[in-house]
Amino acid sequence: TNSPTNIWGHIIGPAANGYSSVTADVQTIGIKVFATNCVIGGNTPGKRNIISGNETYGVKISGSSTTGNIIKGNYIGLVSNGTSAVTGADQDYGVYIDAGAYSNKIGTCNGAAGTNPEGNKIAFNTVNGVYLSGAGTSGNVSSRNLIYTNTGNGISLNSSANGSIVTATITAAPGTSVTGKGTPADSVEVFKNTTAGCQDAMAYLGTVLVDGAGDWSITG
């Protein structure tokens, strides 16, 4: 896509009904972005894109001049009901960012104190939900996304992407409280599962700041 572009309300990958697979002429990339300031999706059902069943990438953001793009409010790897995968069609990566693309957003929050979330649902991809690669691929943010039931990692950083940021860890989760460690002043988004046996981010709990001692905690 060229700069800037809004991509709203499309079914990209599945058949026109948003559920079944296309048996012929399967494309390898749902949306490829090598532009600036594009918006893919939105915070209303009418602006949501269904990006599923593409052979390799749902959304690929690539190139050292590719920046300022926002992916929000989409179902990536799911069908139109937002709960299940396309039958008979796999997609390797939900969102793939590489080759020096920088300062792009996968999900976002607008308004005071991070209200009005505009995250994506990213699920049922056969490799990773979100994949970032390359030393020049930096400053990309994933926020308020529900990322679950992907075969590999929900979010995977490779080859020094995003400065090889150190991810926060959970040290204890007794009852309804969660505590952990992280880099001082970093924000930590905390999620929980809603299905027994699933350890992925199916529901958002809240966002906390890591304190000066490298500790964080949340109750909810």
Secondary structure, 3 states (H helix, E strand, C coil): CCCCCEECCCEECCCCCCCECCCCCCCCEEEEECCECCEECCCCHHHCCEECCCCCEEEEEECCCCECCEECCCEECCCCCCCCCCECCCCCEEEEEECCCECCEECCECCHHHCCECCCEEECCCCEEEEEECCCCCCCEECCCEEECCCCCCEEEECCHHHHCCCCEEEECCCCEEEEECCCCCEEEEEECCCCCCCCCCEEEEEEECCCCCEEEEEC
